[in-house]
Structure formats: C-alpha cells, structure tokens
Amino acid sequence: MNVIAYAARAYESDAFDRFAEELGISLTRVPQNLSLDNAHLAKGFECVTILSACDASAPVLEILAAGGTRFVAARTAGYNNIDAAAARRLGIRFSNADYSPNSVADFAVMLILMSIRKAKTIIARNNAQDYTIVGAQGREMRNLTIGIVGTGRIGAATAKNLSGFDACLIGYDVVPNPALKDLVTYVPFDELLAESDVISLHAPLTAGTRHLINAESIRKMKDGVIIVNCARGELIDTEALIEAIEEKKVSAAALDVLENERGIFHADHRDEILKHRQLAILRAFPNVVVTTHNAFFTDQAVCDMVEVGLRSLASFVRTGASPWEIKA
C-alpha cells in the first residue's frame, strides 16, 4: 500500500515510521503543503494524507483525481480546506482525524486564565523591568460564567477542565452532549451570549457557523466579555472583533486561530512584511493574546493525528470504508 504524505513535518517523523511499519504502508513524504505546484507528485498514489494548511481546493483535487487519487485523509479534526463538493464530484473520498481532546482543552483553559489574569500585561511589564501591579488586577474563575460554544470531544474536555475551578458553566450546541448533563447547563445561543463573562469557542467551521461571532452577536454580549477561540479563525468576524475591542465592549481576547492564517502561521516570517493587517492590529492590543495555531500541538495529539490518518487510508483500501470518513 502506497501513501504520499504532504506537509510531513519533522515532529511527525517517529509516528510516521511507527504506524507505516505497523500497517504495511510504503510512505513518501513531502515536507511542503499540498498546492497547485506540487499536486502532480501524487500521480500514481491512490492515498494522500494532508494537514489543514494544505490546499485541497477544486483545482488541486482535479490534479489528484487525474493522477489516480481516490482517498484523502486529513490528519486534523478540521477539514474545511477540502472542497467537499469537488471531492465528491471527482470521486475522491476523504476523512478527518480525531486526537487527544485534552491538547486543545488544556490550551483553552490556559488562554482563559491568561485573559482573566492579564498575563500579557504582566509579562510585558516584567520584560521592561516595570514591576508595578496597578492596572493588572485580575478576576477569579469561580466568580465567572463561562459559555462553551460547541460541546463535542474538545468542548466537553474543556468543560471538564473548567469544572475544577467552580465556575458556572453554560453551553450551546445543536446536539447537547449527554455526558455533560451534570457539568453544563445548556441554553439558547442568545442567552449564552448575554450571560457569559467568558466565551470559549469549540464549534466546527461550517457554512452555518462562519462568522458566528459578528457585530450583531457581540452587541448581545455582556460589556467586558472575554472571547477565546481555539477552534477555527473563521468563526469570528475579525473586523467586528477589532471594533469591539477598540470600543471596550470586549475586554480581552485570546486567539489561537485567525481568519486568513494559512501561509502565515507555522512559518518563519522574521525578515518579511506580513500582508495581514488584522494580525498586526490584534498583536498590538495589550489585552489580546495571539498564539499561532498551537493548541493541538502536544506529543500525544501529533501521534494520534498521524495514526488516525494512516489507519483511515488503510481502512479505505482494505475494507472500502473508514470510521473517520466525512459523508455529510
């Protein structure tokens, strides 16, 4: 069984070696992200695995299909970079990966704590040898209502983490998670917006959730709300968020993901001028923490992602089905 892995990172190497050997896979690794420029390298490969920074748009998928690709396995939970309609038209089946939800859940709690305790301000002062504390007063988690938007595996793990802080947890999801019945009170979305001191986003990106946080929904929030996003950047209308921060409607934000991050995050741009004005503005705010799509990045999660990606392709080939296939 032959597989080509695009965006094969050095930190995935051990997991690739381990699971390729276990599954009897001959693996070709391409360090670069899948793109129009290198899609031809997959010619003759029935199976392709990619990361979320890869371009799996219709033109790229057409090259893959012409070269014989039948299965694409994302090594990520998100798969919005795959043009699903084009894949189905071309006869390419695809899957995503589940991985340790604690990776993102732990990171989300860290960002919440950093936001409510004004960690960015404290660190910036320390770096300047300013050891004053006025203006850096924080809040205690137990006194807050935290709204969790999306309560699947990652949202549920975040809720379980937060339950140890004795915060009031409310949640919104189109399908409530029965495992959280003793931890989270489910409410309508508008009620969550109105009641939450902190809103933590864990919803998938779909046509219905794109810009879920926008000017209208922000107006319904408490004054001084904190917004944390460890899901997908496109869940937030970034211009609306910037305006709300400037108007002090939003008192802090912590963003591990950002609209139009592809090509910027996970790359070294120290000698470049970035064409991402929104990122520059957000980084300049003293009450905004921006991390570069790091929440997933643990040893366990990386191992899980590689394993699931390769097992999915092996299952496609050997049984005609994969438990991780996206069919909707």
Residue pairs with C-beta under 8 A, 6 or more apart in sequence:
1 23
1 24
1 25
1 26
1 47
1 313
1 314
1 317
1 318
2 25
2 26
2 28
2 44
2 45
2 46
2 47
3 20
3 25
3 26
3 27
3 28
3 45
3 47
3 48
3 49
3 310
3 313
4 27
4 28
4 29
4 30
4 41
4 42
4 45
4 47
4 48
4 49
5 16
5 27
5 28
5 29
5 30
5 48
5 49
5 50
5 309
6 30
6 32
6 33
6 34
6 38
6 42
6 48
6 49
6 50
6 51
6 54
7 30
7 31
7 32
7 33
7 34
7 50
7 51
7 53
7 54
8 16
8 29
8 30
8 31
9 31
9 51
11 302
12 75
12 302
12 305
12 306
14 303
15 302
15 303
15 305
15 306
15 307
16 27
16 29
16 306
16 310
19 25
19 306
19 307
19 310
19 311
20 26
20 27
20 310
23 310
23 311
23 314
24 314
25 310
25 313
25 314
28 41
28 45
30 38
30 41
32 38
33 50
33 51
33 53
33 54
33 55
34 42
34 48
34 50
34 54
34 55
34 56
34 60
35 54
35 55
35 60
36 55
36 59
36 60
36 63
39 60
39 63
39 64
39 67
40 63
40 67
42 48
42 63
42 64
42 67
42 69
43 66
43 67
43 68
44 67
44 68
45 67
45 68
45 69
46 68
46 69
46 70
46 71
46 317
47 69
47 70
47 71
47 72
47 73
47 313
47 316
47 317
48 64
48 69
48 71
48 72
48 73
49 72
49 73
49 74
49 75
49 309
49 310
49 313
50 56
50 72
50 73
50 74
50 75
50 81
51 74
51 75
51 76
52 74
52 76
52 78
52 79
52 80
52 81
53 81
53 262
53 263
53 265
53 266
54 81
55 81
56 72
56 81
56 82
56 83
56 87
57 81
57 83
57 86
58 83
58 85
58 86
61 72
61 82
61 83
61 86
61 87
61 90
61 92
62 86
62 90
64 72
64 90
64 92
65 90
65 91
65 92
69 92
70 91
70 92
70 93
70 316
71 92
71 93
71 94
71 95
71 312
71 313
71 316
71 317
71 322
72 82
72 87
72 92
72 93
72 94
72 95
73 94
73 95
73 96
73 97
73 308
73 309
73 310
73 312
73 313
73 316
73 322
73 324
74 81
74 82
74 94
74 95
74 96
74 97
74 309
75 97
75 305
75 306
75 308
75 309
76 96
76 97
76 296
76 305
77 96
77 97
77 98
77 99
77 154
77 204
77 296
78 96
78 204
78 205
78 232
79 94
79 96
79 326
80 204
80 205
80 206
80 232
80 234
81 262
82 94
84 94
84 326
87 93
87 94
93 316
93 322
93 325
94 325
94 326
95 309
95 312
95 316
95 322
95 324
95 325
95 326
96 324
96 326
97 304
97 305
97 308
97 309
97 312
97 324
98 153
98 304
98 308
98 324
99 296
99 300
99 301
99 302
99 304
99 305
99 308
100 298
100 300
100 301
100 304
101 153
101 154
101 156
101 157
102 157
102 161
102 298
102 300
103 295
103 296
103 297
103 298
103 300
103 301
104 154
104 157
104 158
104 202
104 230
104 295
104 296
104 301
105 154
105 157
105 158
105 160
105 161
106 161
107 230
107 256
107 291
107 294
107 295
108 154
108 158
108 161
108 200
108 202
108 228
108 230
108 295
109 158
109 161
109 162
111 228
111 230
111 254
111 256
111 289
111 291
112 141
112 146
112 162
112 198
112 200
112 226
112 228
112 254
113 119
113 141
114 120
114 254
114 289
115 198
115 226
115 228
115 252
115 253
115 254
115 287
115 289
116 138
116 139
116 140
116 141
116 144
116 198
116 226
116 252
117 138
117 139
118 136
118 137
118 138
118 252
118 287
119 289
120 286
120 287
120 288
120 289
121 135
121 136
121 286
121 287
122 136
124 286
125 131
125 132
125 136
139 197
141 162
141 165
141 166
141 167
142 165
142 166
142 167
143 167
144 167
144 168
144 197
144 198
145 167
145 168
145 169
145 170
145 195
145 196
145 197
145 198
146 162
146 167
146 168
146 169
146 170
146 196
146 197
146 198
146 199
146 200
147 170
147 171
147 172
147 192
147 193
147 195
147 196
147 198
147 199
147 200
148 155
148 158
148 159
148 162
148 169
148 170
148 171
148 172
148 184
148 200
148 202
149 155
149 171
149 172
149 173
149 189
149 192
149 199
149 200
149 201
149 202
149 203
149 212
150 172
150 173
150 201
150 202
150 203
150 204
150 231
151 159
151 171
151 172
151 173
151 176
151 177
151 180
151 184
151 202
152 173
152 177
152 202
152 204
154 202
154 230
154 231
155 171
155 173
155 177
155 200
155 202
155 203
156 177
156 179
156 180
158 200
158 202
159 169
159 171
159 180
159 183
159 184
160 183
162 169
163 169
163 183
168 185
169 183
169 184
169 185
170 184
170 185
170 186
170 187
170 191
170 192
170 195
170 196
171 177
171 180
171 184
171 185
171 186
171 187
171 192
172 186
172 187
172 188
172 189
172 192
173 186
173 203
176 186
177 184
187 195
190 220
192 199
193 199
193 217
193 220
193 221
194 220
194 221
194 222
195 222
196 221
196 222
196 225
197 222
197 224
197 225
197 226
198 225
198 226
198 227
198 228
199 213
199 221
199 225
199 226
199 227
199 228
200 228
200 229
200 230
201 212
201 213
201 227
201 228
201 229
201 230
201 231
201 235
201 236
202 230
202 231
203 209
203 212
203 231
203 235
204 231
204 232
205 231
205 232
205 234
205 235
209 235
210 234
210 235
211 234
211 235
211 236
211 237
211 240
212 235
212 236
213 227
213 229
213 235
213 236
213 237
213 240
213 241
214 236
214 237
214 240
215 237
215 240
215 243
215 244
218 225
218 240
218 241
218 244
218 249
218 250
219 249
221 249
221 250
223 248
223 249
224 248
224 249
224 250
224 251
225 249
225 250
225 251
226 250
226 251
226 252
226 253
226 254
227 236
227 241
227 250
227 252
227 253
227 254
228 253
228 254
228 255
229 235
229 236
229 253
229 254
229 255
229 256
229 257
230 256
230 257
230 295
231 257
232 257
233 255
233 257
233 258
233 259
233 260
233 261
234 259
236 255
236 259
238 258
238 259
238 278
238 282
239 278
241 250
241 253
242 278
242 281
242 282
244 250
245 253
245 285
245 287
245 288
251 287
252 287
252 288
252 289
253 282
253 285
253 287
253 288
253 289
254 288
254 289
254 291
255 282
255 288
255 289
255 290
255 291
256 291
256 292
256 293
256 294
256 295
257 293
257 295
258 265
258 276
258 278
258 279
258 282
258 290
259 278
260 276
260 278
261 292
261 293
264 274
264 276
264 279
265 292
265 293
266 292
266 293
274 280
279 290
282 288
282 290
283 290
296 302
296 305
308 324
312 322
312 323
312 324
312 325
313 322
315 321
315 322
315 323
316 322
316 325
